[in-house]
Amino acid sequence: MVQWWDSMSILTPIVDLHALEAAIAESRERPVLLFKHSRYCGVSCEALDELRAHIDRGAGGAAYKMITVQTHRPVSDAAAARLGIRHETPQAILMRDGAVVWKASHFRITAAELDQALPTD
């Protein structure tokens, strides 16, 4: 089980286009959950808490990545374009084999939904 203080270390920041492409490539080896976050949005902060709750139950074999929209908007825009999805914040995007297999935004990002999309150990 992951402890609450570890959930942030598991959530790796995506800060440039190279890291975004690396995350997409990594999804060919294991599931990658990309979380697009807005620090100043209450809904996004609640969604981040839900993601942490999911991670704290056991991260399993997935990789967890985060794009902070305020500081990395070009990367956020590139993710939307590259993955063929509409930009939303907050947004959770699950990738497998280089493709989006599940996504949710706003209040639909809950620990229960994340557990269902990406079962934990």
Beta strands, then each sheet from edge to edge (+ up, - down):
strand 1: 11-13
strand 2: 32-37
strand 3: 63-68
strand 4: 91-96
strand 5: 99-105
sheet 1: 1+ 3+ 2+ 4- 5+
end
